[in-house]
């Protein structure tokens, strides 16, 4: 299992355990992480699973696929480490990551 902490805009922290191979969004939804709405169910068409990753984690995951990069152009409050959690596969690279839920997701 991989331990991941979500940090809410108000500073509240929620640590979860996830299985490598599953999507970050699906695990966050299953465990009720606030702000991960995923209205499209992971189809990459709504942006409601947007998160900000730590810079080191973002870099470790490699380049953002072009379709995801295009969708990220439409999210509110993007930053240099924005990702759609539906497109992030849980791997050991996420161990200990502190992922921020943007204010816009609340």
N, C-alpha and C positions, 0 to 999 in steps of 0.2 A: 504494500500500500504506500501511497505517496501522500504526505501531509502538506496541505495548502491552506493558507489563511486568507480570508477575504476581509478587507477593511472597508467599512461603510463610511460615507461622507462625514458622519458624526463621530468617527473614531472607533465605533464599536467593531470588535473583531470576532470573526466566526471561523474556527479552524475545522477543516473536514479531512477525511481520509478518502482517497480516490484510487481506483484500480488502473494501472497502466493500460492504455488502449481505448479507454472510454473518453468521450468528449468532456471537456471541462464544464460546459454548459449543462450537459445531461446530469452530471453528478451534483452540480450546484442546484439545479431545479429539484432533483430528488430530495436533497437535504434542506430545501427551503431557504436558500441564501437570498436575502432581501436584495432587490434591484436587478436580479437576473430573471427578466420576464420571459424572454425567448418566445415572443408571440407567434413567430412563424414555425416554431418547433425545431429550429436548427437548419432551416432551408436557406439561410443566408440572404434573406430578403427584407428583414425589418430592422436590424441593428439594435434590438432591445436586449441583447446579451453582451453588449460592449463593456470591456474592462480595460484597465491600465495595468500593464505588467511591470515588474521591476526591470530596469534596463538590462541587467545580466541575464535574466530569464528570457526576455524578448530576444536578445542576441543569440542565446543558446538554441532557441527554436528555429532559427534560420529565417530566410526571407518570407515575407507575407505573400501568399499567392495573389496573382493579379485580380481575380474576381473579388477576393476579400478586401484588397486595397481599394478597389472601386467602391464597395459598400461603405467602407470606413470614411469615405469622403462625405457621406451624408449623415453620419452620427453627430449628435450634439456633444460638445466638449471633447473632441479628439486631442490626443497628444502624440508625441513621438513613439510611444510604446503601446498605443492602442491596438487591441485585437478584438475579434468577435469570439467569445468563448465557445461558440458552437463549432468553430474551426480549429480550436486548440485541442490536440490530443494529449491526454495525460501521459507524461513520460517522467523518468527520473529527473529530467531537467527542471521539473516543477517542484521538486522536493524542497520544502521550507519557503516557497515563494509567498510573498505578501502581495496579494492582488487587490488593487483599489477599484471599488465600484464608483463610477463617476457620479457626481451630484445629479446630473441629468437623468440618471437611471432611478432616482428616488422620487 
